[in-house]
């Protein structure tokens, strides 16, 4: 009987101790400050991205002119073998040009992405935000900090 009573007292003590610790942990939970960003506005304001898009458009126009010249050269070839050789040569050049344009644009986009992430992190820490999300990921709540970040975008 004494063993059962002692076990009951120890279990009750352990339960009370566990419940008390859990209560302290839950009651000290401070709310997080959450912000959100309209990434589309930040991208639209990026001069680096605008320049990259203009450069890509110009390079694409130049490539189309080159393609017309290559097509004319292929048509001028007299024999099927020379046409085939010209086609292979121009296909290799076309692939190289497309990859060059794609890689240059991807490099600029990566640069803009890194710059935006850095600016957002800096401003969020400065304003005391624990979490910053994309605007399209937020259903309710949070604070829009796009206007505070926008002047820092280059």
C-alpha positions as CSV (number, residue, x, y, z in Angstrom):
1,X,0.0,0.0,0.0
2,X,2.8,2.4,0.9
3,X,4.6,1.5,-2.4
4,X,1.4,2.3,-4.4
5,X,0.9,5.6,-2.5
6,X,4.6,6.5,-3.0
7,X,4.3,5.7,-6.8
8,X,1.1,7.8,-7.0
9,X,2.7,10.7,-5.3
10,X,5.9,10.5,-7.5
11,X,3.7,10.2,-10.7
12,X,1.6,13.2,-9.6
13,X,4.8,15.2,-8.9
14,X,6.3,14.3,-12.3
15,X,3.0,15.2,-14.0
16,X,2.8,18.6,-12.2
17,X,6.5,19.3,-13.0
18,X,6.0,18.5,-16.7
19,X,2.8,20.5,-16.9
20,X,4.5,23.5,-15.3
21,X,7.5,23.5,-17.5
22,X,5.2,23.2,-20.6
23,X,3.1,26.1,-19.3
24,X,6.3,28.3,-19.0
25,X,7.5,27.4,-22.5
26,X,4.1,28.2,-24.0
27,X,3.6,31.4,-22.1
28,X,7.0,32.8,-23.1
29,X,6.3,32.5,-26.8
30,X,6.7,36.0,-28.3
31,X,4.8,36.8,-31.5
32,X,6.9,37.0,-34.6
33,X,6.9,40.1,-36.8
34,X,6.0,39.1,-40.3
35,X,6.3,41.2,-43.4
36,X,5.8,40.6,-47.1
37,X,7.2,41.9,-50.4
38,X,5.7,42.5,-53.8
39,X,8.5,41.0,-55.8
40,X,7.0,42.1,-59.1
41,X,7.4,45.8,-58.1
42,X,11.0,45.2,-57.1
43,X,11.8,43.5,-60.3
44,X,10.1,46.2,-62.3
45,X,12.3,48.8,-60.5
46,X,15.5,47.0,-61.2
47,X,17.6,48.9,-63.7
48,X,20.0,46.0,-64.0
49,X,17.2,43.7,-65.1
50,X,15.8,46.2,-67.5
51,X,19.3,46.6,-69.1
52,X,19.6,42.8,-69.3
53,X,16.2,42.5,-71.0
54,X,17.0,45.2,-73.5
55,X,20.4,43.6,-74.3
56,X,18.7,40.2,-74.7
57,X,16.1,41.7,-77.1
58,X,18.9,43.4,-79.2
59,X,20.9,40.2,-79.3
60,X,17.8,38.3,-80.4
61,X,17.3,40.8,-83.2
62,X,20.9,40.5,-84.3
63,X,20.6,36.7,-84.2
64,X,17.5,36.9,-86.5
65,X,19.5,39.0,-89.0
66,X,22.3,36.5,-88.8
67,X,19.8,33.7,-89.4
68,X,18.6,35.4,-92.6
69,X,22.1,35.8,-93.8
70,X,22.9,32.1,-93.0
71,X,19.7,30.9,-94.8
72,X,20.7,32.9,-97.9
73,X,24.2,31.4,-97.8
74,X,22.8,27.9,-97.6
75,X,20.5,28.6,-100.5
76,X,23.5,29.7,-102.6
77,X,25.4,26.5,-102.1
78,X,25.6,24.6,-105.4
79,X,25.9,20.9,-104.3
80,X,24.0,19.0,-101.7
81,X,27.2,18.2,-99.8
82,X,28.1,21.9,-99.5
83,X,24.6,22.7,-98.4
84,X,24.8,20.0,-95.8
85,X,28.2,21.3,-94.6
86,X,26.8,24.9,-94.4
87,X,23.8,23.7,-92.5
88,X,25.9,21.9,-89.9
89,X,28.2,24.9,-89.6
90,X,25.3,27.3,-89.1
91,X,23.5,25.0,-86.7
92,X,26.6,24.9,-84.5
93,X,26.9,28.7,-84.6
94,X,23.2,29.1,-83.8
95,X,23.5,26.8,-80.8
96,X,26.5,28.8,-79.6
97,X,24.7,32.1,-80.1
98,X,21.6,30.9,-78.2
99,X,23.6,29.6,-75.3
100,X,25.7,32.7,-75.1
101,X,22.5,34.9,-74.9
102,X,20.8,32.6,-72.4
103,X,23.9,32.4,-70.2
104,X,24.5,36.1,-70.2
105,X,20.8,36.8,-69.3
106,X,20.9,34.1,-66.6
107,X,24.0,35.7,-65.0
108,X,22.2,39.0,-64.8
109,X,19.1,37.5,-63.4
110,X,21.1,35.8,-60.7
111,X,22.9,39.0,-59.9
112,X,19.5,40.8,-59.5
113,X,18.2,37.9,-57.4
114,X,21.2,38.1,-55.1
115,X,21.0,41.9,-54.9
116,X,17.3,41.8,-54.0
117,X,17.8,39.1,-51.4
118,X,20.5,41.2,-49.8
119,X,18.5,44.4,-49.8
120,X,15.4,42.6,-48.4
121,X,17.5,40.9,-45.6
122,X,19.1,44.2,-44.7
123,X,15.8,46.2,-44.6
124,X,13.9,43.4,-42.7
125,X,16.6,43.2,-40.0
126,X,16.6,47.0,-39.8
127,X,12.8,47.1,-39.3
128,X,12.9,44.2,-36.9
129,X,11.0,41.6,-39.0
130,X,11.5,37.9,-38.2
131,X,10.0,36.6,-41.4
132,X,9.5,38.1,-44.9
133,X,7.4,36.4,-47.5
134,X,6.4,37.0,-51.1
135,X,3.1,38.9,-51.3
136,X,1.5,36.1,-53.3
137,X,2.2,33.6,-50.5
138,X,0.3,35.7,-47.9
139,X,-3.4,35.0,-47.4
140,X,-3.9,37.2,-44.3
141,X,-1.9,39.3,-42.0
142,X,1.7,40.6,-42.1
143,X,2.9,44.1,-43.1
144,X,3.8,45.2,-46.7
145,X,7.4,46.5,-46.6
146,X,7.7,46.9,-50.4
147,X,7.7,50.7,-50.1
148,X,10.6,50.6,-47.6
149,X,12.7,48.2,-49.8
150,X,11.9,49.8,-53.2
151,X,14.3,52.8,-52.9
152,X,17.2,50.4,-52.2
153,X,16.8,48.5,-55.5
154,X,19.4,49.2,-58.2
